[in-house]
Amino acid sequence: MNEVSIGSWITLGHFSIAEIMADAGFDWLCIDMEHSVIDYYEAEQLIATIEAKGCTPYVRVGANEPQFIKRVLDAGAKGIIIPMVNSGKDARKAVNAVKYPPVGRRGVGLARAQGYGFDFEDYSKTVNSETKVIAQIEHVDAINNLEEILLVDGIDGTIIGPYDLSGSLGKPGKYDDLDVKDVLSNYEKISKKVGVTMGYHVIKPDYSLVLEKINTGYEFIAFSLDTIFLGTTCREQVRMIKENAKGFRDKN
């Protein structure tokens, strides 16, 4: 990853959400299977929808476990975001789960990704090099072990989970706190030194915050999520109506 790519997060398991967001121009969309009720069948439908729109489908799995990872890869995911990667050992476990032998230990299935068995030969030639492995950095332990994580062969990049990272310091959501800023500065310094793609999940749907991250050197940026985009627009526009409409009676 050498160019900036902008994606977003999907937590609502309906194909229309994926179509609407893919048509918005995102480079990739990540289906969240850690903090949503999206199941594997819904994930496969979302992956197919995202692909059909010419967008790259990622999945954030529920845990760094091979049985979770291989199922979404077999469904057609082109990238995996692994939560709570806190050590080099965690990073190696993730790479092993994503990559076929001899690089890793991924088991072979004949599902959608492999053309239901008819395209396995072509798929197997490119999947190890083309499937992206993104380690989520969301604990102070990961910052302390960051260099060993980044040096694991097969880790394509990392992405900061800001809520959990700040929470691991006992300061959830307090991004302006000096301790939180300090660990983020260490993340940036070490990542640039090693030369591995930096990522960040910008939660607030404000493009200027994305520009700040790009100017700081971040290349893999998740821009908000489906529910926040929807809820923010609804709330802002309803508030404007109530504040500006003559004779409006607020039922609340």
N, C-alpha and C positions, 0 to 999 in steps of 0.2 A: 504493500500500500504506500504509494508515493504522492497521490493526489488526495485532496479533500473529498470525502464522501459524506453525504448527509442522509440520514435515515430517520425512522421514527419507530414507535412502539405500538403494537396492537395487543389489546387486552380483551376486546370484545369479539366473541367467536362467530362472526357473521361475514360471509364473503363480500357483502356490499361494503363493509368497512374497508376491507383490503382493496377493493376496486377503487373506491373514492380516494384513498390515500395514495395508492400507486399512481393514479391519474394526476395527482397533485405535483408529481415530478421528483419524488424522493428517489435516491439511488438504491436504497435498500429499505426493507421493512422487517422488523423483528417481532415474531410471534412470541409472546410472553407465556411460558408454561411453568413459571415459578410462582408468580403472584396473580394468576387468573384462574378461571375455571375451564379454560380451553382444554379439551381432551385431544387424544391423538387423531381421532377421525376428523374433528374440526380443524386441527392443525394441518392435516394433509390437504383438506379443501382450501385452506387459506394459502398454503404453499403453492398449490396449482394455480390459484387465482392471481397471486403476486407474480409468478413466473409468466403467466399468459399476458400480463401487462408490460412485460419487458423490464421488470424490477427484480432485484435480487432478494430471495427469501432467506432470512436468518431465523433461527430459533434460540431463545434463551431457555435452556432446559431447567428443570426443577432442582437438579443437583448434579454434581460432578460424578455421575455414575454411568457406566457403559450401557446398561439396559435402557436408560433414558435417551442417551445420545444416539445409539444406533437406530432406534426406531424412527426418530425424526430425520436422520440422514437417509434411511431407506424410503421415507416418504418424499424425499426430494430436496431437503434443506441444503443450501449452498454454503451456509456458514453457521457456526455454533458459537453462542456466547455462554461461557461457563461461569456460574456464580461462585463467589467466595473462593477464588484461587488465592491462597495465602502463602504458598511456598513453592519451591521448585518441584517438590514431589507432587503437589497438586497439579502443577502445569504439565508434568510428564504423564500423569494419569489421564489428563484431558486429551493430550495428543495421541496417546495410545488408543483411546476410545474412538477417536475420529478417523485415524489413518489405518488403511489396510496393511497387512504384512507385505514386505519386511519392515516398513517404517513403524507401524503400530500393531495393534492387536484387534482391530475391529473385525467382528464376525461377518461372514458373507450371507446376505439374504437376497432373495430375488423378488423385489417389490417394485413400487412405482419408479424409484430412482434408477433402477437397472432395466427399465422397460419391461418389467414383469418377467425378467429372465432372458429376454431376447436381445438386450443391448449390453449385457454384462461385460463383454470383452472390451467394447469401446469405453464404457463407463470406468472400468478398473484402470485403464491406461492414464486417465487424467484426474481422477477424483482426489488422489492424495495431494497433488500440486494445486488443484483449484479450490478445494474446500477450505474455507478460512476458519481458523481457531482463534477466538478472541477471549482472553482471560479478563474476567471482571475483577477490578481492584476496588474492594469495598470494605476493607478492614485495615487498621493501622499495622497489623502483623504483615499484611501484603506489602505495605510500604517499606517496612523493615527488611523484608526479604525480596524486594523488587528486582534487584539485579540478577539474582539466581532464577527468578521467574522468567525474566526477559531473555536470558541466555539459553533457555530450553529450546532446542531445535524443533520447529513446527508451530511455535507461537507466533502468529501473524501480527498481533497487536493486543492492546489492552484497552479497557474502558472503565472510567471511574464511575462507581455508583455513589453519588454524592450523599444521599440520605444515610446509607449504612456506614459509609466511611466516617462521616461526622458523628454518627451514632456510636461508633466504636471508640470514640474519644469522649463519650458521655455528653455530646453536644449535638443531638440530631437536628438537622436542618439549619444550624447556625453557621452558614457558609462564610460569614464575615468575621467569625471568631479567629483570633490570632493562631491558635493551635491548629485549627482546621486549615487555614491558609498555609501554615508552615508545612504540614504533611503533603499538601497539594504541590507546593513549591519543590519539595524533595522528589515527588513523583515526576514532575516535569524535568528536573535537572538530571535524574538518573535515566529517564527514558531517552532524552536527547543524547546523553553520553553513549548509551548502548546503541541507539539508532533504531529503536522499535516504535512503531506507530502509536501515538497517544490518542486516547478516546475519552469522551465525556458525554454523560447524559444530561443535557440541558432540559430541566423539567418545565420551567415557565415558558409559555409560548410567545417568546419575545425574540425576534430575529437578531436584535442588537447583541443579545447574550451569546448567540452563536458566532457572530462576527468577532466578538472579544476572544472566544476560544480559538478561532481560526488564526487570528493575529498573534496569539500566544504560541501557536505551533501545533495545535490539535488538528488531526486529519480525519478521524473517524468519530463523527458526532451524531448522537441520537437527539433529535429535536422533539421534545415533549412526547405526548402519547394521545391516543384516540380520545379517551374520556376527558382529558384536560383541554384539548382543542375544542371539543363539543361543549363542555361545561362553561369554559371561559367565554366563548362567543354568546351563548345563551344568556349568561348572567350579565354580561356587559350591555347587550342590546336591550334586554328587559329593563335593566336599571335606567338606561337612557330614556326609554319610553316613559317610565314612571316619573322621572325627573322633569321631563319636558312636555308631556302631553297635558293640555289644559283640561281641567275637570276630571282628571283621572283619579279614581278612588282605589287606593291600595288595599286590597282585601286582607293583607296580612296586618 
